[in-house]
Amino acid sequence: MTLTLNRCPAPAKLNLFLHITGRRADGYHLLQSVFQLLDHGDMLDFRMREDGEVHRTNDIRGLPENDDLVIRAARALQAAGHVKSGKAMRGADITLEKILPMGGGLGGGSSDAATTLIALNHLWQAGLTRAELMTLALPLGADIPFFLFGQNAFAEGIGESLTAVKTPDCWYVVIEPGVMVPTAAIFNASQLTRNSKPVRITDFSEAPEDFGRNDLQDVVAGLFPPIAEAIEWLGKFGNARMTGSGACVFCAFAQEQQAEIALLSVPARWRAWKAKALARHPLGHLL
């Protein structure tokens, strides 16, 4: 049996658009979005333990082990795997190489959790299907099921209702403005628009490059000037917008060379990078 899985990617995602269409009685916002996988993200290593313990082997500033979605996901899988198989699950030492910024709107923590579920389901031979993993993951975070879904998706509901969608084969430049946006505060802002008219997946498919908007962007940009500045600067190259609830800003480019030219001119006050659009999750073959 394989005892380790190393250099397991946890890809970033972009919200190519994000419309808030309503709010449920429990306070969760209803949304429509298209989630786009990127060839850039965190990396995780997994080594099995025989004592059933689950631990992260490295310290990450601002992310205590017991608060880490990676650890919470692993422990949830242990319990579910035990119920399904009747056997006690092994443990794991997990090393997380954190590349994506926390609070960046790129789904980093959710992607880390999904990669953990995929890798440990395989290592432990827990036997959960993709659908079972998605159900297990939803209470941990609304974005995690998308990464388990394994391909770009038109998302509805609170983000858990997913339909596969074809997205442009392109490159993206992403700017990290250097601020962390408090997601809950943005969703609770009084000035947030919550009544966008619902759209159809075919509406996006007819003009994916410039479709829609991010309903959170004006609220966030008004509160965080560096984000507004990044949107304005990157907008010189195309339709720049914020992803998720912020803080990262992106713009699409048809060719890598075009993305590279823009990347080289990004002001030094911001961290920036380019990434290719992915059609499928790189670990999808393990499910």
Backbone bond lengths (Angstrom), bond angles and torsions (degrees), N, CA, C in turn:
res aa  C-N    CA-C-N  psi(-1)  N-CA   C-N-CA  omega(-1)  CA-C   N-CA-C  phi
1 M - - - 1.465 - - 1.525 109.45 -
2 T 1.317 116.73 139.64 1.454 121.49 175.89 1.521 109.81 -63.72
3 L 1.328 115.92 132.97 1.456 120.87 -178.87 1.514 112.81 -102.36
4 T 1.338 117.07 -16.13 1.461 120.47 -178.79 1.522 110.51 -139.16
5 L 1.307 114.73 154.15 1.460 123.21 166.70 1.520 106.19 -135.86
6 N 1.321 116.62 118.78 1.454 120.92 -174.80 1.523 111.80 -116.18
7 R 1.347 114.36 155.17 1.470 122.68 177.82 1.531 110.70 55.18
8 C 1.314 114.94 49.67 1.467 120.45 177.85 1.527 108.81 -86.97
9 P 1.329 118.54 119.04 1.463 120.38 -175.84 1.525 112.96 -75.70
10 A 1.331 114.27 144.35 1.463 122.18 171.62 1.531 106.16 -122.62
11 P 1.329 117.48 88.93 1.464 120.40 -170.63 1.519 113.32 -68.19
12 A 1.330 114.87 150.33 1.462 121.18 172.83 1.521 109.36 -72.95
13 K 1.343 114.33 163.34 1.460 120.41 171.07 1.524 109.12 -129.17
14 L 1.312 115.20 154.57 1.458 122.20 169.58 1.515 109.10 -116.13
15 N 1.319 116.22 147.30 1.467 121.14 165.17 1.522 106.85 -91.52
16 L 1.331 117.49 105.12 1.457 119.46 -178.29 1.525 111.07 -65.81
17 F 1.313 116.83 -29.51 1.465 122.85 164.45 1.510 106.78 -150.14
18 L 1.333 116.93 164.51 1.457 120.44 -179.75 1.527 108.38 -151.89
19 H 1.332 115.44 106.95 1.459 121.61 179.55 1.526 109.62 -110.04
20 I 1.328 116.95 133.12 1.461 122.06 175.52 1.525 107.37 -97.37
21 T 1.323 116.02 115.59 1.471 120.69 -172.20 1.522 113.67 -103.65
22 G 1.330 118.24 -6.00 1.454 120.30 -179.59 1.517 111.06 168.83
23 R 1.305 114.96 -171.50 1.460 121.05 -179.18 1.516 109.31 -145.43
24 R 1.337 115.76 133.58 1.459 120.28 -179.83 1.528 110.71 -79.37
25 A 1.318 115.70 166.53 1.462 121.10 179.90 1.527 111.51 -62.01
26 D 1.346 117.05 -28.26 1.466 120.24 -179.26 1.523 112.68 -84.53
27 G 1.335 117.58 3.78 1.458 121.01 176.69 1.508 114.86 97.40
28 Y 1.342 118.02 -16.68 1.459 120.28 178.34 1.527 110.14 -68.03
29 H 1.328 115.33 139.77 1.459 120.28 179.32 1.528 110.92 -86.72
30 L 1.318 115.25 141.13 1.455 121.85 173.96 1.518 108.08 -89.59
31 L 1.310 116.43 136.71 1.451 120.01 -174.54 1.515 111.66 -140.08
32 Q 1.302 114.45 165.17 1.458 123.11 165.99 1.519 106.99 -131.59
33 S 1.319 115.81 138.08 1.456 120.21 -177.76 1.522 109.16 -159.31
34 V 1.312 116.05 164.87 1.459 121.59 165.57 1.520 107.39 -117.41
35 F 1.327 115.75 122.70 1.459 122.90 178.26 1.531 108.70 -92.93
36 Q 1.336 115.37 128.79 1.460 122.54 -178.79 1.527 109.73 -118.38
37 L 1.335 116.58 122.62 1.464 121.35 175.59 1.521 110.85 -75.96
38 L 1.352 115.71 146.45 1.462 121.69 178.57 1.521 110.79 -123.46
39 D 1.314 115.11 150.80 1.459 122.23 176.95 1.531 109.83 -84.46
40 H 1.323 115.35 57.92 1.467 122.21 -178.46 1.514 106.91 -165.89
41 G 1.335 117.30 135.48 1.454 117.94 -179.97 1.512 112.80 171.82
42 D 1.319 115.15 -165.79 1.457 122.41 178.47 1.527 110.17 -77.29
43 M 1.338 114.91 167.79 1.465 121.53 176.85 1.524 109.15 -131.10
44 L 1.325 116.39 142.41 1.458 120.93 179.79 1.526 110.92 -131.29
45 D 1.325 114.88 144.19 1.463 123.05 172.52 1.520 108.53 -116.58
46 F 1.337 116.01 142.42 1.466 121.51 -178.01 1.524 109.58 -129.53
47 R 1.314 116.02 132.15 1.467 121.67 173.87 1.522 108.16 -131.27
48 M 1.324 116.10 128.20 1.466 120.07 -177.92 1.527 111.18 -70.50
49 R 1.334 113.87 146.47 1.465 122.83 172.21 1.522 108.10 -119.39
50 E 1.306 116.14 148.09 1.459 120.49 -178.55 1.532 112.37 -91.44
51 D 1.344 117.49 -8.99 1.466 119.63 -174.87 1.524 113.46 -93.96
52 G 1.328 117.39 2.39 1.448 120.74 178.18 1.517 115.08 80.74
53 E 1.320 118.58 -2.40 1.458 121.63 179.47 1.537 110.57 -78.36
54 V 1.326 115.93 146.19 1.461 121.79 175.68 1.521 108.04 -122.30
55 H 1.325 116.48 122.75 1.459 120.50 -178.29 1.517 110.78 -143.00
56 R 1.325 114.75 153.07 1.463 121.22 169.63 1.521 107.59 -93.99
57 T 1.305 116.41 134.64 1.463 119.76 -172.45 1.520 113.39 -86.36
58 N 1.328 117.74 -11.82 1.467 119.94 -176.43 1.521 110.67 -128.22
59 D 1.335 114.95 152.15 1.461 121.04 177.00 1.526 109.58 -85.10
60 I 1.331 115.92 139.80 1.461 121.89 175.84 1.514 107.40 -128.15
61 R 1.297 115.50 122.16 1.458 121.03 -176.32 1.535 110.65 -58.99
62 G 1.313 114.82 130.30 1.458 119.95 177.93 1.511 114.63 79.75
63 L 1.350 117.58 5.84 1.461 120.31 -178.04 1.532 110.13 -137.08
64 P 1.341 117.78 82.08 1.468 120.09 177.27 1.522 111.08 -59.00
65 E 1.325 115.83 148.65 1.463 120.40 -174.10 1.530 112.13 -55.44
66 N 1.319 117.87 -45.77 1.464 119.56 -174.98 1.525 113.51 -72.55
67 D 1.340 117.19 -14.52 1.462 120.93 175.26 1.521 112.52 -93.11
68 D 1.307 116.44 -9.45 1.468 121.50 -174.75 1.532 109.49 -72.69
69 L 1.341 116.10 127.87 1.465 120.24 177.15 1.521 111.81 -58.64
70 V 1.306 117.48 -28.44 1.466 120.93 178.18 1.530 110.37 -60.19
71 I 1.321 116.33 -48.74 1.459 120.76 -178.56 1.526 110.58 -69.49
72 R 1.323 117.05 -41.72 1.466 120.27 179.31 1.528 110.95 -63.63
73 A 1.335 116.91 -39.08 1.464 120.48 178.47 1.524 111.02 -66.32
74 A 1.325 116.62 -42.65 1.467 120.14 -179.89 1.526 111.09 -62.06
75 R 1.318 116.83 -42.54 1.464 119.71 -179.16 1.529 111.66 -69.88
76 A 1.335 116.66 -34.54 1.466 119.33 175.60 1.531 110.68 -65.31
77 L 1.326 116.31 -38.61 1.463 120.18 178.10 1.530 111.23 -66.93
78 Q 1.323 116.46 -38.48 1.467 119.01 176.26 1.521 110.74 -55.44
79 A 1.326 116.19 -47.93 1.467 120.52 -178.05 1.522 111.15 -65.32
80 A 1.344 116.90 -43.83 1.465 120.22 -179.18 1.519 111.67 -67.96
81 G 1.326 116.30 -38.87 1.460 120.01 178.68 1.523 112.03 -65.31
82 H 1.326 116.00 -36.83 1.466 120.24 178.22 1.531 110.46 -65.05
83 V 1.351 115.43 -43.06 1.469 119.48 179.32 1.517 110.97 -63.19
84 K 1.340 116.50 -42.05 1.463 119.61 -175.45 1.526 112.60 -73.29
85 S 1.353 116.14 -40.56 1.466 119.46 -173.72 1.519 113.67 -97.10
86 G 1.333 116.05 -20.30 1.452 119.28 -174.83 1.511 112.73 79.01
87 K 1.323 117.17 2.09 1.459 122.21 -179.74 1.523 109.81 -111.17
88 A 1.327 115.55 148.48 1.458 119.96 174.31 1.536 108.93 -69.93
89 M 1.319 116.77 133.73 1.457 120.75 178.38 1.528 110.47 -79.24
90 R 1.315 115.90 148.55 1.453 120.46 173.76 1.534 109.52 -68.72
91 G 1.318 116.24 176.86 1.452 121.87 175.43 1.516 110.37 -103.90
92 A 1.323 115.40 -170.43 1.461 119.52 -178.84 1.515 110.82 -160.12
93 D 1.322 114.66 144.20 1.460 122.30 164.35 1.519 106.63 -99.27
94 I 1.317 116.08 129.46 1.462 121.58 -174.79 1.528 108.73 -123.19
95 T 1.317 115.76 127.77 1.460 121.72 174.97 1.521 107.91 -110.02
96 L 1.330 115.67 125.19 1.460 121.42 -177.54 1.526 109.76 -113.01
97 E 1.320 115.28 115.74 1.460 120.68 173.79 1.523 107.42 -92.33
98 K 1.333 115.80 104.82 1.466 121.51 -172.88 1.531 109.54 -87.52
99 I 1.328 115.41 108.16 1.457 122.37 -179.87 1.525 110.75 -105.08
100 L 1.320 116.89 -40.44 1.457 121.35 -179.57 1.529 110.20 -76.53
101 P 1.331 117.69 144.57 1.460 119.82 179.07 1.520 111.12 -72.73
102 M 1.321 116.09 144.20 1.459 120.09 174.29 1.528 108.50 -76.07
103 G 1.328 116.33 139.71 1.454 120.64 -178.22 1.507 113.44 72.17
104 G 1.330 117.10 28.10 1.455 120.45 -177.05 1.514 115.39 -99.40
105 G 1.328 117.52 -5.47 1.461 120.45 -177.35 1.512 113.74 78.75
106 L 1.332 116.76 14.59 1.468 122.13 -177.71 1.526 112.67 -101.60
107 G 1.328 117.12 0.59 1.461 120.52 178.49 1.509 114.45 72.40
108 G 1.329 117.83 25.18 1.461 120.29 -173.55 1.511 114.24 -58.50
109 G 1.334 117.82 -51.28 1.458 120.18 -179.52 1.518 112.38 -64.24
110 S 1.331 116.73 -38.24 1.465 120.81 178.33 1.525 110.82 -66.62
111 S 1.321 116.19 -40.46 1.460 119.70 178.99 1.524 111.17 -66.84
112 D 1.343 116.62 -39.20 1.466 120.20 176.19 1.531 110.35 -59.47
113 A 1.329 116.36 -42.77 1.461 120.26 -179.67 1.523 110.91 -65.22
114 A 1.329 116.82 -41.77 1.462 119.86 179.93 1.523 111.35 -64.82
115 T 1.334 117.09 -43.02 1.467 119.95 177.52 1.521 110.35 -61.71
116 T 1.326 116.50 -37.83 1.468 120.30 177.03 1.524 110.92 -61.82
117 L 1.324 117.46 -45.04 1.464 120.58 179.92 1.519 111.14 -64.24
118 I 1.320 117.23 -41.57 1.465 120.22 179.96 1.521 110.56 -64.86
119 A 1.335 116.22 -48.67 1.468 120.45 -174.99 1.524 111.90 -67.38
120 L 1.330 117.36 -44.87 1.462 119.38 -176.81 1.521 112.08 -75.94
121 N 1.308 118.16 -31.29 1.466 119.92 172.48 1.520 110.26 -58.54
122 H 1.338 115.70 -36.06 1.469 121.39 178.35 1.536 110.69 -76.03
123 L 1.336 117.07 -48.99 1.467 120.24 -177.13 1.526 111.96 -64.07
124 W 1.319 116.23 -43.95 1.465 121.00 -176.99 1.517 112.49 -81.87
125 Q 1.322 117.17 -8.25 1.468 121.29 -174.30 1.528 110.38 52.67
126 A 1.343 114.14 46.00 1.468 120.30 -177.66 1.526 111.80 -69.96
127 G 1.342 116.60 -27.46 1.457 119.91 172.19 1.509 115.99 83.46
128 L 1.343 118.45 12.25 1.456 119.01 178.16 1.526 110.52 -77.99
129 T 1.317 116.36 141.44 1.455 121.24 177.20 1.529 109.59 -79.41
130 R 1.321 115.20 170.11 1.462 119.54 176.69 1.543 110.29 -56.73
131 A 1.330 116.52 -46.40 1.466 120.25 -178.89 1.523 111.25 -62.13
132 E 1.334 117.19 -39.79 1.464 120.30 179.18 1.524 111.18 -66.85
133 L 1.315 117.16 -38.20 1.462 120.32 177.16 1.526 111.08 -65.62
134 M 1.323 116.77 -39.37 1.464 120.54 178.82 1.527 110.95 -63.64
135 T 1.318 117.12 -41.36 1.465 121.16 177.58 1.524 110.89 -65.43
136 L 1.324 116.70 -41.79 1.458 121.86 178.21 1.528 110.96 -62.11
137 A 1.334 116.41 -36.22 1.458 121.33 -171.96 1.515 113.71 -79.63
138 L 1.310 118.16 -28.66 1.465 120.90 -171.39 1.530 113.44 -56.32
139 P 1.349 120.16 -43.64 1.467 118.20 179.07 1.536 113.59 -64.12
140 L 1.328 116.98 -20.58 1.466 120.74 179.63 1.520 111.71 -79.74
141 G 1.335 117.07 -30.62 1.458 120.84 -178.53 1.511 110.90 176.96
142 A 1.334 115.61 135.66 1.468 119.80 -172.53 1.519 113.47 -66.94
143 D 1.344 118.61 -22.37 1.465 120.98 -179.05 1.529 113.05 -86.06
144 I 1.336 117.60 -17.76 1.470 119.50 -173.72 1.527 111.95 -62.24
145 P 1.343 120.09 -41.92 1.461 118.49 179.72 1.530 113.58 -57.66
146 F 1.333 117.78 -31.54 1.469 118.88 178.52 1.516 111.37 -59.54
147 F 1.314 117.59 -45.59 1.463 120.01 -178.09 1.532 110.99 -67.08
148 L 1.308 117.75 -28.60 1.461 121.18 174.72 1.529 111.10 -77.23
149 F 1.307 116.67 -31.72 1.471 122.20 175.52 1.519 109.81 -54.69
150 G 1.325 116.10 -39.69 1.455 120.14 166.20 1.505 117.50 92.21
151 Q 1.334 118.45 0.70 1.459 120.41 177.60 1.514 109.13 -151.83
152 N 1.320 115.83 165.11 1.456 119.96 -177.85 1.514 109.97 -60.43
153 A 1.335 116.54 144.99 1.455 119.06 -167.18 1.520 112.51 -145.50
154 F 1.310 114.25 145.58 1.459 123.54 165.91 1.518 105.74 -85.79
155 A 1.343 116.62 118.91 1.460 121.62 -172.96 1.519 110.27 -110.03
156 E 1.331 115.10 141.17 1.456 121.72 176.69 1.530 108.85 -138.23
157 G 1.339 115.83 -176.91 1.462 119.88 -176.37 1.516 109.03 71.15
158 I 1.339 117.36 -131.12 1.465 120.99 172.95 1.529 109.89 -96.84
159 G 1.330 115.02 14.15 1.451 121.49 -179.31 1.513 113.57 111.08
160 E 1.353 115.25 -1.21 1.469 119.60 -175.29 1.520 113.37 -93.16
161 S 1.330 117.80 -16.13 1.465 121.26 179.32 1.518 108.51 -91.49
162 L 1.323 116.65 109.57 1.463 122.14 -167.59 1.524 111.45 -121.34
163 T 1.331 115.13 135.36 1.457 122.41 174.97 1.519 107.91 -128.92
164 A 1.332 117.41 129.55 1.463 120.33 179.82 1.524 110.41 -59.74
165 V 1.328 115.75 140.42 1.459 120.47 -178.51 1.534 108.75 -143.13
166 K 1.306 116.08 144.16 1.463 121.21 176.73 1.522 108.45 -85.07
167 T 1.310 116.19 130.94 1.458 122.35 -179.48 1.525 109.63 -119.85
168 P 1.332 117.65 162.67 1.469 120.04 -177.72 1.529 112.69 -61.11
169 D 1.316 116.61 142.22 1.458 123.25 174.01 1.523 107.03 -86.42
170 C 1.325 115.99 96.72 1.462 119.18 -171.47 1.528 109.98 -148.67
171 W 1.316 115.13 -174.30 1.460 123.09 176.19 1.526 109.11 -116.41
172 Y 1.307 115.81 153.68 1.457 120.85 177.65 1.526 110.24 -127.10
173 V 1.314 115.47 141.57 1.459 121.81 165.52 1.521 107.22 -103.00
174 V 1.321 115.60 130.43 1.464 121.90 -177.97 1.523 108.68 -121.25
175 I 1.316 115.84 129.46 1.462 122.29 176.91 1.518 109.05 -107.48
176 E 1.333 115.74 132.95 1.460 122.21 172.67 1.525 107.92 -100.71
177 P 1.337 118.39 105.01 1.467 119.89 -175.09 1.528 115.46 -69.98
178 G 1.337 117.11 -7.42 1.459 118.84 174.25 1.514 114.99 88.23
179 V 1.334 117.71 18.82 1.459 121.16 175.46 1.526 108.65 -126.00
180 M 1.324 115.58 155.69 1.467 120.49 175.41 1.516 108.81 -109.06
181 V 1.322 116.64 125.61 1.454 121.62 -176.43 1.530 109.59 -96.22
182 P 1.339 118.45 127.08 1.471 121.13 177.22 1.529 110.21 -76.77
183 T 1.316 116.55 103.24 1.462 121.66 -172.39 1.525 112.62 -55.58
184 A 1.324 117.29 -46.23 1.462 120.42 -176.80 1.521 111.02 -60.11
185 A 1.327 116.63 -41.24 1.462 120.50 -178.83 1.526 111.51 -64.14
186 I 1.328 116.24 -37.56 1.465 119.94 -179.46 1.527 110.36 -68.50
187 F 1.330 117.07 -44.49 1.461 119.98 -179.84 1.526 112.03 -66.64
188 N 1.323 117.30 -23.14 1.462 120.56 179.93 1.527 112.98 -95.64
189 A 1.325 117.86 0.62 1.464 121.33 -177.65 1.532 110.39 -63.06
190 S 1.310 115.85 136.34 1.467 120.35 -176.46 1.521 112.30 -65.64
191 Q 1.336 117.04 -28.34 1.462 119.84 -176.94 1.529 113.51 -86.71
192 L 1.321 117.90 1.82 1.461 121.00 -178.84 1.527 111.28 -70.84
193 T 1.324 116.31 131.60 1.462 121.75 174.98 1.524 109.65 -76.18
194 R 1.332 116.60 127.96 1.465 120.86 -176.77 1.530 112.03 -126.09
195 N 1.315 116.58 17.60 1.468 118.62 -175.23 1.530 112.34 -129.39
196 S 1.333 117.21 35.80 1.459 119.28 175.87 1.526 110.00 -62.07
197 K 1.311 115.65 140.43 1.456 120.89 179.95 1.530 109.79 -68.53
198 P 1.318 118.53 129.51 1.470 119.94 178.64 1.526 111.99 -58.08
199 V 1.336 115.17 143.96 1.459 121.65 178.59 1.521 109.13 -115.46
200 R 1.311 115.81 169.77 1.466 121.90 177.39 1.524 108.86 -105.76
201 I 1.313 115.67 155.44 1.455 120.13 178.58 1.528 110.90 -60.20
202 T 1.329 116.88 -31.92 1.467 119.67 178.95 1.522 111.42 -68.94
203 D 1.337 117.83 -27.00 1.463 120.20 176.10 1.524 110.14 -61.63
204 F 1.332 115.91 -43.85 1.466 120.22 177.63 1.517 110.74 -66.45
205 S 1.318 117.73 -44.97 1.467 122.12 -174.13 1.526 112.75 -62.75
206 E 1.342 116.93 -25.75 1.460 119.76 -178.82 1.520 112.50 -75.14
207 A 1.334 118.35 -26.01 1.466 121.24 -179.19 1.524 109.73 -152.85
208 P 1.343 117.89 66.48 1.464 120.48 -171.52 1.528 114.64 -67.30
209 E 1.329 118.06 -27.11 1.460 119.64 -173.62 1.526 112.84 -66.05
210 D 1.322 117.92 -35.19 1.471 121.08 -173.66 1.516 112.85 -124.55
211 F 1.321 117.64 21.80 1.456 119.66 -172.42 1.524 111.48 -76.44
212 G 1.319 115.11 138.96 1.463 121.75 166.68 1.516 114.85 66.32
213 R 1.341 114.00 -153.97 1.456 122.02 -175.30 1.527 107.30 -160.93
214 N 1.311 115.90 179.56 1.458 121.48 171.94 1.530 107.16 -111.27
215 D 1.330 116.97 110.25 1.459 121.24 -176.61 1.529 113.30 -64.27
216 L 1.325 117.36 -18.48 1.460 120.68 179.43 1.526 112.35 -85.85
217 Q 1.319 117.00 -15.72 1.467 121.40 -167.77 1.528 112.91 -61.60
218 D 1.325 118.63 -46.73 1.459 120.06 -176.63 1.524 111.34 -63.28
219 V 1.324 116.79 -39.47 1.465 120.57 179.00 1.523 110.31 -64.10
220 V 1.334 116.36 -47.98 1.461 120.61 -177.46 1.523 111.15 -66.74
221 A 1.332 116.78 -45.05 1.464 120.25 -178.43 1.525 110.98 -62.94
222 G 1.339 117.14 -33.27 1.453 119.75 177.85 1.516 113.25 -68.62
223 L 1.322 117.00 -28.37 1.462 122.01 -179.05 1.526 113.01 -90.66
224 F 1.331 116.54 -25.97 1.464 120.97 -175.03 1.529 109.93 -127.94
225 P 1.335 118.09 92.48 1.466 121.62 -177.71 1.527 115.02 -53.14
226 P 1.356 120.54 -36.95 1.469 118.06 179.24 1.531 112.83 -59.66
227 I 1.336 117.62 -31.24 1.466 120.14 178.24 1.521 110.00 -70.94
228 A 1.315 116.54 -43.71 1.465 120.33 176.93 1.528 110.47 -59.62
229 E 1.327 116.86 -40.97 1.463 120.82 -179.86 1.531 111.16 -65.76
230 A 1.335 116.60 -39.84 1.462 119.87 179.63 1.527 111.50 -66.53
231 I 1.335 116.76 -39.78 1.467 120.29 177.74 1.529 110.22 -62.66
232 E 1.325 115.88 -44.40 1.476 119.58 -179.41 1.516 110.91 -64.85
233 W 1.337 117.02 -43.68 1.465 119.66 -178.03 1.528 110.96 -66.15
234 L 1.334 118.06 -49.71 1.461 120.73 -176.92 1.524 110.96 -69.06
235 G 1.335 116.58 -22.31 1.452 120.59 178.09 1.520 113.95 -64.08
236 K 1.321 117.42 -13.31 1.470 120.53 175.24 1.521 111.21 -64.29
237 F 1.323 116.54 -21.60 1.462 120.89 -174.50 1.524 113.12 -102.60
238 G 1.329 117.34 -9.99 1.460 119.42 -177.65 1.511 110.89 160.66
239 N 1.324 115.41 -154.80 1.462 121.91 -175.86 1.523 109.72 -84.79
240 A 1.329 116.40 81.44 1.460 121.35 -179.28 1.518 109.83 -80.80
241 R 1.333 115.21 141.36 1.461 119.70 177.60 1.521 110.00 -154.96
242 M 1.316 115.32 167.97 1.452 122.35 179.05 1.523 109.66 -85.29
243 T 1.329 116.84 149.01 1.458 120.71 175.22 1.523 110.44 -102.48
244 G 1.325 116.37 140.71 1.454 121.86 178.46 1.510 111.45 57.15
245 S 1.335 115.34 -138.66 1.457 120.79 176.49 1.518 111.77 -92.48
246 G 1.336 116.03 14.57 1.459 121.59 179.55 1.519 110.50 93.03
247 A 1.323 116.23 168.96 1.453 125.81 17.87 1.538 114.00 -105.33
248 C 1.327 118.35 -6.59 1.464 119.43 -170.93 1.529 111.89 -73.45
249 V 1.329 114.35 150.03 1.455 123.79 -176.43 1.520 108.12 -124.14
250 F 1.334 117.30 141.32 1.464 119.75 -175.45 1.517 111.73 -138.74
251 C 1.330 114.00 161.71 1.459 121.73 175.02 1.519 107.56 -147.89
252 A 1.331 117.13 141.03 1.463 122.51 -178.21 1.524 110.75 -90.65
253 F 1.342 115.23 147.80 1.462 122.89 176.92 1.520 108.42 -136.59
254 A 1.319 116.34 138.21 1.463 120.26 -177.12 1.519 111.98 -68.53
255 Q 1.337 117.78 -33.71 1.462 122.14 -174.98 1.531 110.74 -124.76
256 E 1.318 116.73 149.00 1.458 120.61 179.07 1.525 111.25 -60.52
257 Q 1.329 117.34 -38.08 1.457 120.47 -178.67 1.531 111.35 -61.33
258 Q 1.322 116.33 -38.76 1.464 119.93 177.99 1.532 110.54 -65.08
259 A 1.320 115.85 -41.34 1.458 120.01 177.93 1.528 111.06 -64.41
260 E 1.317 116.50 -39.00 1.460 121.13 -179.42 1.530 111.02 -65.04
261 I 1.323 117.05 -40.66 1.464 120.82 178.65 1.532 110.21 -61.14
262 A 1.327 115.97 -45.62 1.468 119.49 178.16 1.523 111.28 -64.05
263 L 1.331 116.47 -42.36 1.460 120.97 -177.93 1.523 111.28 -60.45
264 L 1.321 116.84 -41.43 1.457 121.04 -177.16 1.525 112.39 -67.13
265 S 1.316 117.21 -18.40 1.461 119.78 -178.54 1.525 113.46 -102.11
266 V 1.326 117.55 3.64 1.467 120.60 178.71 1.525 109.51 -64.22
267 P 1.327 118.09 130.24 1.467 120.48 179.23 1.527 112.18 -55.08
268 A 1.321 115.92 146.16 1.465 122.12 -173.54 1.526 112.75 -64.92
269 R 1.329 117.79 -18.15 1.474 119.42 -178.49 1.517 112.86 -71.38
270 W 1.330 116.95 -11.84 1.452 120.67 179.84 1.525 110.80 -116.28
271 R 1.330 115.71 145.58 1.460 120.70 167.35 1.515 107.41 -85.53
272 A 1.328 116.79 137.29 1.465 120.20 -178.57 1.523 109.63 -147.05
273 W 1.329 115.34 158.50 1.460 121.11 -179.86 1.518 109.16 -157.18
274 K 1.320 115.22 164.94 1.463 119.96 176.00 1.509 109.10 -117.39
275 A 1.325 116.24 153.72 1.464 121.25 -178.95 1.518 109.52 -152.03
276 K 1.319 114.28 148.70 1.464 120.07 177.63 1.527 110.00 -87.68
277 A 1.308 115.49 144.12 1.460 120.17 173.66 1.523 109.49 -65.42
278 L 1.328 116.29 134.86 1.467 121.76 174.83 1.518 109.52 -103.15
279 A 1.335 116.16 145.23 1.463 120.37 174.95 1.518 111.49 -88.70
280 R 1.356 116.78 -29.61 1.468 120.71 -176.22 1.525 110.50 -142.02
281 H 1.318 115.42 156.03 1.467 121.36 177.51 1.530 109.33 -66.56
282 P 1.338 117.79 134.37 1.476 119.61 -176.43 1.524 115.12 -65.82
283 L 1.327 118.64 -14.97 1.463 120.71 177.37 1.521 112.93 -106.30
284 G 1.320 116.45 11.17 1.448 119.91 -177.17 1.518 114.33 -57.65
285 H 1.336 116.50 -26.95 1.468 120.17 -178.59 1.520 113.15 -68.25
286 L 1.339 117.66 -15.00 1.457 120.47 179.72 1.525 112.88 -82.77
287 L 1.329 116.57 -8.08 1.462 119.82 179.64 1.523 110.90 -100.48
